[in-house]
Amino acid sequence: MEGTGRCLTPALLLLLGSLGAAGHGAPLPRLRLNYKDLVEWNRTSSFYGEVGDSGATSSDGSKLWLGALLLDEYHERLFLGTRDTLYSLRLDDLGDARKISWPVAPMQKELCIVQRKDPLTDCSNLVRVLHQFNQTHLLACGTGAFQPICAFIYVGHKAREHEFRLETQSIESGRGKCPFDTNQPFTSTVAGQQLFTGLFADFFGEDSAILRSSCGEHQQTMRTEHADQHLLHEPRFVYSRLIPETDDPDDDKVYFFFSETTTGSDGRSKARRARVARVCVNDAGGERVLVNKWTTFTKTRLVCSVPGPDGIDTHFDELVDVFVLSERDEKNPIIYGLFSTVSHVFHGFAVCVYRMVDVRDAFSGPYAQQHAGYRHMGASRQEKVPYPRPGFCPSRITSWPGAHLRGTRSYPDAVLHFARVHPLMARAVLPSHGAPVWHSAGPPECRFTSFTVDLVEAADGVYDVIFLGTDCGKVLKVVSINQMESGEPEAIILEEMQIFKTPMPITTMKISVKRGQLFVGSTRGVARVAVSECARYGNECAECCLARDPYCAWDGVACSTYQAFSRRRFRRQNVRNGDPFMQCLDQNHQGDLASRLPEHLVFGVERNSTLLECEPRSLQASVTWHVQHFHNGRRGQVKTDERVMATELGLLFRSLHRLDSGLYSCHAAEHGFSQTVGRYRLEVITNARLEGLTEHTGDKKERAFSAVASSRQPCTASPVGRAPVSQPWFKGVMHLLGTSQHLQDFCQNVGCKAAWVRKGRSGRKGSSGKWALGQESKKRRRRHRTRTPRAAKPKQARRLN
């Protein structure tokens, strides 16, 4: 393959120089894939709604505005709650969509506009609650133009043809079930056919509460006390989930995850804290105290910090998202939390993992001591705790033998008073590894907004694969590895993927482990992405092993999907260390791989700039350059300085020297394994030779180019082992000089003649100087043509006579 050097502008030289120092901050992913790469590998498909749906139109023509996403693998459907519309998409074909229109009444929309709300974004019915209520119905709630409404959606049975319709007779008020505001953070979950929500329950967004509401049937509503800041103070609700503790359904609890503002003991200092709170499903409130209020509400702190020197930790106190992994053990799930910092000096994100046993131990520990009234909580309380212990559910397990508790209404007043003023536990929940399994420090280009986790079983262990969504439309695929020696987890960014053609913030993500698909929701679109594409890592065993992807392994022929229960014995995979030496010793050899690489011919002009491109497959690989010079035949590593720079794009010669001619090879090293990824033959054309070339015209010029070419070894623009290209050598030099503007700059440096400038013109009208040179050349050609015929006519006449 033929390559030519090209003239580089000073701005491009400065950019390439800066790239040489890039990459020392945030960790780089091994692969960076844009939207085009995902489409070419048939790895993604998208859904942007239909033309004619209500909502704001995005830059890609979409009118979809996503408010809720529900992955229902039982019905094999993906349900979307959008603005005035609900969608039902088939999991294996997002283009197969059904929809339900659910707009608000015209009168309610007009009332919303009168209240000075945005007609487009606020005064519509954005569906924000979407839950599987039972096997045949979904529960959906929308903002209703600042008048929340709820209804049931019939989806039918799995064995029958899919149905999708709104049951209009079930429409009811959604107050306390769905927020008024379309942008206000909230959380909700269904437990025992009741809806548990954490939200701001009023029109003005000031009444923060955790509520329990009935779904379809009249039942008493439970909530936290109104305007009690020691229960909830400026909370940002993130996630909620029913987590059973025993086989007794009366002992079930719903856990809420949020961040809130706390006030110090001095009454002035404030800080943000990440919290986990819980309430009993069967909590019925008190008889005289805490009527229709939670009697079992307790909360504690979630700690996510990086240990530092001298015992000073870096804390991540703002909770962004939570994922609960309960496939293996419903009663003891693994809790993952995505955190961010709230400091104006330090910026960062982290993912911490918690065990359910540590969460329960914190709620079983001492209560925090109150200081200066109800608002400030400090050390653990040493006084006697009344029985039944506040925060525990009334059931056969927690009751003493012979007791006949009829629920929380039969609790003594002393227990209810204690629970009212002591909602905070003294013991915080610490991460299981003592530190985050992944963290990113420094000012980020993109902020992380959501995440999901897959527990993947590989040949050498079980690994957490974390998918992190950002507000710039990218998803990071991270594998967390627990090293046995140090005990500290190691996080590797395997891929960085741009999910949508037009970058847009990612709001939610769901993963289908059975299908190996990741469903990514943004404000204006939904995408389905395969969790892996093993063939992307390369065609060699070493490249597949270096990827350290738990989803992929070398099967003896190609890098393919790893299946833990497959009968095939030949599987090469090493996620923990990524060691290709032991795994691929008998599969391929570095020398054989290097010999198959083509040798590219590159021309460069003395004192000009040239770039030898080299981009290894892995961005985490370290690149070194080696050269064998033509003038002395010596081999060695390329020494970089201000003139020769190693950048992320390749080897940059800012000013070529005639002694730079030689054979160059680019080597990529990762985990001690090095391989050749590029080979180049660099031919430097000296200024003296180039000036000699410009003095010839016509056939003399071509013969001069051929003479210069023959002074070296055969410089055909062809890889090793291929037939020489028939294209003349001077054609490459002409291409080397580039456009007319580059040619003018070059000729000013080497003193080209006017004829060469004329020949390099691009055909556009240039300056007056270029026009004069062209006119002078035309006159010389006319004189040459007019003299030649008059001299030839007499000779022709004499021959005829």
TORDO-434577 format. One record per residue (C-alpha): residue in one letter; x, z, y. Coordinates in steps of 0.5 Angstrom, whole numbers, plus 500, padded with zeros to 3 digits. Each point is the difference from the previous one (the first is absolute). Layout:
# residues N
REC  code  east   up  north
REC     a     X    Z      Y
...
***
This chain:
# residues 801
REC  code  east   up  north
REC     m   500  500    500
REC     e   503  498    507
REC     g   500  505    506
REC     t   503  499    507
REC     g   502  505    505
REC     r   496  500    506
REC     c   501  502    508
REC     l   498  507    501
REC     t   497  502    507
REC     p   503  507    503
REC     a   493  503    499
REC     l   500  499    493
REC     l   507  502    499
REC     l   498  507    503
REC     l   494  500    496
REC     l   504  499    493
REC     g   506  505    503
REC     s   494  505    501
REC     l   498  499    492
REC     g   507  502    498
REC     a   498  507    502
REC     a   493  500    498
REC     g   497  504    494
REC     h   504  506    501
REC     g   493  504    502
REC     a   494  500    496
REC     p   501  498    492
REC     l   499  492    499
REC     p   496  498    494
REC     r   503  496    495
REC     l   495  494    501
REC     r   496  498    506
REC     l   494  496    499
REC     n   496  497    505
REC     y   493  497    499
REC     k   502  493    499
REC     d   505  503    494
REC     l   494  504    497
REC     v   495  493    500
REC     e   506  496    497
REC     w   500  505    494
REC     n   493  500    499
REC     r   500  508    502
REC     t   495  501    505
REC     s   493  498    502
REC     s   496  502    506
REC     f   493  501    502
REC     y   498  499    508
REC     g   492  500    500
REC     e   496  494    501
REC     v   499  496    507
REC     g   493  503    503
REC     d   501  507    498
REC     s   500  505    506
REC     g   506  503    503
REC     a   506  499    504
REC     t   504  493    498
REC     s   507  501    498
REC     s   506  495    502
REC     d   499  497    493
REC     g   493  499    501
REC     s   497  506    496
REC     k   494  504    502
REC     l   501  505    495
REC     w   501  507    503
REC     l   501  505    494
REC     g   498  507    500
REC     a   500  502    493
REC     l   503  497    493
REC     l   497  503    493
REC     l   504  497    494
REC     d   495  501    494
REC     e   503  498    493
REC     y   494  501    496
REC     h   496  495    504
REC     e   507  496    501
REC     r   498  499    507
REC     l   503  502    507
REC     f   495  502    505
REC     l   501  499    507
REC     g   497  504    506
REC     t   500  496    506
REC     r   497  499    507
REC     d   492  499    499
REC     t   502  497    493
REC     l   502  503    493
REC     y   504  495    495
REC     s   501  500    492
REC     l   506  496    498
REC     r   502  499    493
REC     l   507  503    498
REC     d   503  494    497
REC     d   497  495    505
REC     l   499  503    507
REC     g   497  493    502
REC     d   494  502    496
REC     a   496  504    505
REC     r   493  503    501
REC     k   498  503    506
REC     i   494  504    503
REC     s   499  500    508
REC     w   498  507    503
REC     p   500  500    507
REC     v   497  505    505
REC     a   493  499    503
REC     p   500  497    507
REC     m   498  506    503
REC     q   505  504    498
REC     k   505  495    502
REC     e   498  500    507
REC     l   500  507    500
REC     c   507  500    498
REC     i   502  496    506
REC     v   496  504    505
REC     q   504  506    498
REC     r   506  496    502
REC     k   503  498    493
REC     d   504  494    498
REC     p   494  494    498
REC     l   505  497    495
REC     t   504  506    497
REC     d   495  506    501
REC     c   493  497    500
REC     s   500  498    493
REC     n   499  503    493
REC     l   507  501    497
REC     v   500  502    493
REC     r   505  505    499
REC     v   497  504    494
REC     l   500  497    494
REC     h   500  504    493
REC     q   498  499    493
REC     f   494  504    499
REC     n   498  499    493
REC     q   501  494    495
REC     t   495  496    504
REC     h   500  502    507
REC     l   505  500    506
REC     l   499  505    506
REC     a   501  496    506
REC     c   500  503    508
REC     g   501  497    506
REC     t   501  502    507
REC     g   494  496    502
REC     a   502  499    508
REC     f   501  508    501
REC     q   494  502    495
REC     p   503  500    493
REC     i   496  498    494
REC     c   500  500    493
REC     a   497  496    494
REC     f   501  499    493
REC     i   503  493    497
REC     y   498  498    493
REC     v   505  496    496
REC     g   497  500    493
REC     h   503  502    494
REC     k   507  497    497
REC     a   497  496    494
REC     r   495  496    504
REC     e   501  495    506
REC     h   502  503    506
REC     e   495  502    505
REC     f   501  502    507
REC     r   495  502    505
REC     l   498  505    505
REC     e   494  505    498
REC     t   497  500    507
REC     q   495  506    498
REC     s   506  505    499
REC     i   503  499    508
REC     e   500  507    503
REC     s   504  503    505
REC     g   508  501    499
REC     r   501  506    505
REC     g   505  504    497
REC     k   502  494    495
REC     c   503  495    504
REC     p   504  501    507
REC     f   497  497    506
REC     d   506  497    503
REC     t   503  494    496
REC     n   507  502    501
REC     q   499  507    499
REC     p   504  503    494
REC     f   496  503    494
REC     t   500  501    493
REC     s   494  500    495
REC     t   499  501    492
REC     v   494  500    495
REC     a   500  506    496
REC     g   494  502    495
REC     q   496  495    504
REC     q   501  503    507
REC     l   505  498    505
REC     f   505  504    503
REC     t   503  498    507
REC     g   505  502    505
REC     l   499  497    507
REC     f   497  501    507
REC     a   493  501    499
REC     d   497  499    507
REC     f   500  494    505
REC     f   505  502    504
REC     g   505  501    495
REC     e   501  508    501
REC     d   497  503    494
REC     s   505  500    495
REC     a   497  502    493
REC     i   501  500    492
REC     l   493  499    498
REC     r   496  499    493
REC     s   494  495    501
REC     s   494  498    495
REC     c   500  493    498
REC     g   492  498    499
REC     e   498  507    499
REC     h   498  505    505
REC     q   505  506    499
REC     q   503  505    505
REC     t   506  498    503
REC     m   507  504    500
REC     r   505  499    506
REC     t   506  504    503
REC     e   498  505    506
REC     h   499  496    507
REC     a   505  500    505
REC     d   505  505    496
REC     q   507  498    501
REC     h   503  504    495
REC     l   496  496    495
REC     l   502  493    502
REC     h   503  499    507
REC     e   501  493    502
REC     p   500  497    493
REC     r   502  493    497
REC     f   497  499    494
REC     v   503  496    495
REC     y   498  501    492
REC     s   495  504    496
REC     r   499  500    492
REC     l   497  504    495
REC     i   505  503    495
REC     p   497  504    495
REC     e   504  507    498
REC     t   496  502    493
REC     d   495  497    495
REC     d   495  504    504
REC     p   496  495    505
REC     d   499  507    504
REC     d   507  500    502
REC     d   501  493    503
REC     k   503  500    507
REC     v   501  495    505
REC     y   507  499    503
REC     f   500  498    508
REC     f   507  497    502
REC     f   501  500    508
REC     s   504  502    506
REC     e   498  504    505
REC     t   503  504    507
REC     t   503  507    499
REC     t   501  505    505
REC     g   506  505    500
REC     s   499  507    501
REC     d   502  500    507
REC     g   493  496    501
REC     r   504  494    504
REC     s   504  497    495
REC     k   497  494    496
REC     a   502  496    494
REC     r   497  496    495
REC     r   500  502    492
REC     a   498  496    494
REC     r   494  504    496
REC     v   497  500    493
REC     a   493  503    500
REC     r   495  501    495
REC     v   493  502    499
REC     c   495  502    494
REC     v   495  494    498
REC     n   495  506    498
REC     d   501  504    507
REC     a   493  501    503
REC     g   502  505    506
REC     g   499  507    501
REC     e   493  504    500
REC     r   501  503    507
REC     v   508  498    502
REC     l   502  493    500
REC     v   493  497    499
REC     n   500  493    498
REC     k   508  500    501
REC     w   506  500    495
REC     t   501  507    497
REC     t   506  497    496
REC     f   504  496    505
REC     t   507  501    500
REC     k   506  496    502
REC     t   508  500    500
REC     r   506  496    502
REC     l   503  494    497
REC     v   507  500    501
REC     c   504  493    500
REC     s   507  501    503
REC     v   507  498    499
REC     p   505  505    499
REC     g   506  500    505
REC     p   506  504    501
REC     d   500  508    502
REC     g   493  500    497
REC     i   497  496    505
REC     d   495  495    497
REC     t   497  494    503
REC     h   492  500    500
REC     f   495  495    499
REC     d   494  503    503
REC     e   495  495    501
REC     l   496  498    494
REC     v   499  492    500
REC     d   497  499    493
REC     v   499  503    493
REC     f   500  497    493
REC     v   498  504    494
REC     l   502  498    493
REC     s   495  502    495
REC     e   500  495    494
REC     r   504  505    495
REC     d   497  506    502
REC     e   494  501    504
REC     k   501  508    501
REC     n   507  499    502
REC     p   501  494    504
REC     i   506  498    504
REC     i   499  500    507
REC     y   504  496    505
REC     g   500  500    507
REC     l   503  496    506
REC     f   502  503    506
REC     s   503  499    507
REC     t   504  504    505
REC     v   496  502    506
REC     s   507  501    504
REC     h   501  496    506
REC     v   508  500    499
REC     f   500  498    492
REC     h   495  495    497
REC     g   499  499    492
REC     f   496  500    494
REC     a   500  503    494
REC     v   497  501    493
REC     c   499  506    496
REC     v   498  502    493
REC     y   496  506    499
REC     r   498  503    493
REC     m   493  503    499
REC     v   502  506    497
REC     d   504  502    507
REC     v   494  499    504
REC     r   496  504    496
REC     d   505  506    500
REC     a   500  499    508
REC     f   492  501    500
REC     s   501  506    495
REC     g   506  504    504
REC     p   499  504    506
REC     y   496  499    506
REC     a   503  499    507
REC     q   500  506    505
REC     q   496  499    506
REC     h   503  501    507
REC     a   497  500    507
REC     g   493  499    497
REC     y   498  494    496
REC     r   504  495    502
REC     h   507  502    498
REC     m   502  501    493
REC     g   507  503    498
REC     a   503  504    494
REC     s   496  501    494
REC     r   495  505    500
REC     q   502  507    496
REC     e   493  503    500
REC     k   495  500    494
REC     v   496  493    499
REC     p   493  501    498
REC     y   497  498    494
REC     p   497  495    498
REC     r   507  497    503
REC     p   498  495    506
REC     g   501  493    499
REC     f   498  500    493
REC     c   494  497    497
REC     p   494  504    497
REC     s   501  499    492
REC     r   500  503    493
REC     i   508  499    501
REC     t   500  504    506
REC     s   495  505    499
REC     w   502  507    497
REC     p   496  501    493
REC     g   493  503    501
REC     a   499  497    507
REC     h   495  496    502
REC     l   502  496    506
REC     r   494  495    503
REC     g   505  496    504
REC     t   504  501    507
REC     r   493  503    502
REC     s   501  506    496
REC     y   507  502    503
REC     p   501  506    503
REC     d   500  500    508
REC     a   507  503    500
REC     v   503  494    496
REC     l   496  495    505
REC     h   503  504    506
REC     f   507  499    497
REC     a   499  493    498
REC     r   498  498    507
REC     v   506  503    504
REC     h   505  498    494
REC     p   500  493    499
REC     l   507  499    500
REC     m   505  501    494
REC     a   507  503    501
REC     r   504  496    495
REC     a   501  493    501
REC     v   500  494    495
REC     l   507  497    499
REC     p   502  493    497
REC     s   501  500    493
REC     h   507  497    501
REC     g   502  505    506
REC     a   501  494    504
REC     p   496  493    502
REC     v   501  495    494
REC     w   500  495    506
REC     h   502  500    507
REC     s   501  496    506
REC     a   504  502    506
REC     g   501  497    507
REC     p   495  496    505
REC     p   496  495    495
REC     e   498  493    502
REC     c   494  502    496
REC     r   496  506    499
REC     f   497  502    493
REC     t   493  500    499
REC     s   498  501    493
REC     f   503  500    493
REC     t   498  500    493
REC     v   504  502    494
REC     d   501  497    492
REC     l   503  504    495
REC     v   504  495    496
REC     e   503  501    493
REC     a   507  497    499
REC     a   505  499    494
REC     d   504  506    503
REC     g   494  505    503
REC     v   494  500    504
REC     y   501  498    508
REC     d   495  501    506
REC     v   499  493    503
REC     i   498  501    507
REC     f   497  494    505
REC     l   500  502    507
REC     g   496  496    505
REC     t   502  499    507
REC     d   496  499    507
REC     c   504  493    500
REC     g   497  497    494
REC     k   506  502    495
REC     v   500  503    494
REC     l   506  504    497
REC     k   501  501    492
REC     v   504  506    499
REC     v   502  503    493
REC     s   502  507    500
REC     i   505  502    495
REC     n   502  507    498
REC     q   507  501    499
REC     m   502  505    494
REC     e   507  502    503
REC     s   498  502    507
REC     g   492  501    500
REC     e   499  496    506
REC     p   495  494    500
REC     e   503  494    502
REC     a   496  494    503
REC     i   501  493    499
REC     i   496  495    505
REC     l   499  494    495
REC     e   496  496    504
REC     e   497  499    507
REC     m   494  495    500
REC     q   496  497    506
REC     i   493  500    497
REC     f   496  496    505
REC     k   502  493    503
REC     t   498  504    507
REC     p   503  507    500
REC     m   495  505    501
REC     p   500  507    499
REC     i   499  503    493
REC     t   495  505    499
REC     t   498  502    493
REC     m   503  498    493
REC     k   498  500    493
REC     i   503  499    494
REC     s   497  497    493
REC     v   505  503    495
REC     k   497  496    494
REC     r   500  493    504
REC     g   507  501    503
REC     q   497  499    507
REC     l   500  503    507
REC     f   494  499    504
REC     v   502  501    508
REC     g   495  501    505
REC     s   501  498    508
REC     t   496  500    505
REC     r   498  493    500
REC     g   502  498    493
REC     v   501  502    492
REC     a   505  498    496
REC     r   502  500    492
REC     v   507  500    499
REC     a   504  501    493
REC     v   504  506    499
REC     s   506  496    498
REC     e   503  493    499
REC     c   505  501    495
REC     a   503  493    500
REC     r   501  501    508
REC     y   506  504    498
REC     g   504  495    497
REC     n   502  496    493
REC     e   505  504    498
REC     c   500  507    496
REC     a   505  503    505
REC     e   495  498    506
REC     c   494  503    496
REC     c   504  507    499
REC     l   502  500    507
REC     a   493  500    502
REC     r   498  507    497
REC     d   493  498    500
REC     p   496  504    495
REC     y   495  494    499
REC     c   506  496    498
REC     a   505  499    494
REC     w   504  494    497
REC     d   497  498    494
REC     g   506  496    498
REC     v   498  493    503
REC     a   497  502    507
REC     c   498  506    505
REC     s   493  502    498
REC     t   495  505    500
REC     y   501  506    496
REC     q   495  503    495
REC     a   502  507    498
REC     f   496  499    493
REC     s   502  493    499
REC     r   503  498    493
REC     r   505  496    503
REC     r   507  504    499
REC     f   504  496    504
REC     r   499  503    507
REC     r   506  502    505
REC     q   498  504    505
REC     n   504  506    504
REC     v   496  503    506
REC     r   504  506    501
REC     n   507  497    501
REC     g   499  493    500
REC     d   506  498    496
REC     p   500  493    498
REC     f   507  501    496
REC     m   497  504    494
REC     q   493  496    500
REC     c   503  493    501
REC     l   507  500    497
REC     d   498  495    494
REC     q   495  496    505
REC     n   504  496    505
REC     h   507  501    503
REC     q   501  500    508
REC     g   505  494    499
REC     d   495  495    496
REC     l   495  502    506
REC     a   506  498    505
REC     s   502  494    497
REC     r   492  497    501
REC     l   500  501    507
REC     p   501  494    504
REC     e   505  499    505
REC     h   498  498    507
REC     l   504  496    505
REC     v   500  502    507
REC     f   503  497    506
REC     g   503  504    506
REC     v   503  497    506
REC     e   506  504    503
REC     r   499  505    505
REC     n   492  500    499
REC     s   496  504    496
REC     t   497  500    493
REC     l   496  504    495
REC     l   501  501    493
REC     e   493  502    498
REC     c   499  505    494
REC     e   494  504    499
REC     p   500  504    493
REC     r   494  501    497
REC     s   500  508    501
REC     l   501  502    507
REC     q   503  507    498
REC     a   506  496    497
REC     s   506  500    503
REC     v   503  493    502
REC     t   508  499    500
REC     w   503  493    501
REC     h   506  497    496
REC     v   504  494    502
REC     q   506  495    497
REC     h   503  497    506
REC     f   502  492    500
REC     h   507  501    504
REC     n   503  505    495
REC     g   495  501    494
REC     r   500  507    501
REC     r   494  504    497
REC     g   497  507    504
REC     q   494  503    503
REC     v   498  498    507
REC     k   503  504    505
REC     t   494  501    506
REC     d   502  501    507
REC     e   497  498    507
REC     r   501  492    498
REC     v   497  501    493
REC     m   494  504    499
REC     a   496  502    494
REC     t   493  500    502
REC     e   493  501    496
REC     l   500  492    500
REC     g   507  499    497
REC     l   507  499    503
REC     l   500  498    507
REC     f   506  496    503
REC     r   500  501    507
REC     s   506  495    501
REC     l   503  496    495
REC     h   507  500    498
REC     r   503  494    496
REC     l   503  505    495
REC     d   493  502    499
REC     s   499  494    495
REC     g   499  503    493
REC     l   495  502    494
REC     y   496  505    502
REC     s   495  505    495
REC     c   495  505    502
REC     h   500  506    495
REC     a   494  505    500
REC     a   501  507    497
REC     e   495  505    498
REC     h   501  506    496
REC     g   507  498    498
REC     f   497  493    498
REC     s   503  494    504
REC     q   498  493    499
REC     t   502  493    504
REC     v   494  498    504
REC     g   503  494    504
REC     r   505  495    500
REC     y   503  496    506
REC     r   505  495    501
REC     l   502  501    508
REC     e   503  493    503
REC     v   503  502    507
REC     i   501  493    504
REC     t   505  501    505
REC     n   499  498    507
REC     a   506  495    500
REC     r   496  496    494
REC     l   494  501    504
REC     e   503  497    506
REC     g   503  494    496
REC     l   493  499    497
REC     t   497  499    507
REC     e   505  494    502
REC     h   497  495    494
REC     t   494  496    500
REC     g   496  496    495
REC     d   504  499    494
REC     k   506  503    502
REC     k   496  507    502
REC     e   498  500    492
REC     r   507  498    498
REC     a   503  506    504
REC     f   495  505    497
REC     s   501  498    493
REC     a   508  501    501
REC     v   499  507    503
REC     a   495  501    494
REC     s   505  497    495
REC     s   506  505    503
REC     r   497  506    496
REC     q   497  501    493
REC     p   494  496    499
REC     c   495  503    504
REC     t   493  497    498
REC     a   494  504    501
REC     s   498  501    493
REC     p   500  507    496
REC     v   506  501    495
REC     g   498  495    493
REC     r   495  495    504
REC     a   502  493    502
REC     p   503  499    507
REC     v   495  498    505
REC     s   500  493    503
REC     q   499  502    507
REC     p   506  499    505
REC     w   504  506    502
REC     f   499  499    507
REC     k   493  501    499
REC     g   501  507    499
REC     v   504  501    506
REC     m   494  496    504
REC     h   495  505    498
REC     l   505  506    501
REC     l   500  498    508
REC     g   492  501    500
REC     t   496  498    505
REC     s   502  497    507
REC     q   500  507    504
REC     h   505  503    494
REC     l   504  493    501
REC     q   501  501    507
REC     d   502  507    500
REC     f   505  498    494
REC     c   503  494    504
REC     q   501  504    506
REC     n   505  504    496
REC     v   504  495    496
REC     g   500  494    506
REC     c   495  495    496
REC     k   500  493    504
REC     a   494  497    503
REC     a   498  496    494
REC     w   500  506    495
REC     v   495  503    505
REC     r   496  494    501
REC     k   499  499    492
REC     g   498  508    500
REC     r   494  499    504
REC     s   493  502    497
REC     g   496  494    504
REC     r   497  505    505
REC     k   502  498    508
REC     g   506  505    501
REC     s   503  501    507
REC     s   503  495    505
REC     g   507  501    497
REC     k   498  498    493
REC     w   496  494    503
REC     a   506  498    503
REC     l   504  500    494
REC     g   495  496    496
REC     q   499  495    505
REC     e   508  499    500
REC     s   500  499    493
REC     k   494  495    500
REC     k   504  496    505
REC     r   506  500    496
REC     r   496  497    494
REC     r   497  495    504
REC     r   507  497    502
REC     h   502  501    493
REC     r   494  496    498
REC     t   501  494    505
REC     r   507  499    499
REC     t   500  499    493
REC     p   495  494    499
REC     r   504  496    506
REC     a   507  501    496
REC     a   497  498    493
REC     k   496  493    502
REC     p   506  496    501
REC     k   503  502    493
REC     q   493  498    497
REC     a   500  493    504
REC     r   507  498    497
REC     r   498  502    493
REC     l   494  495    501
REC     n   504  495    502
***
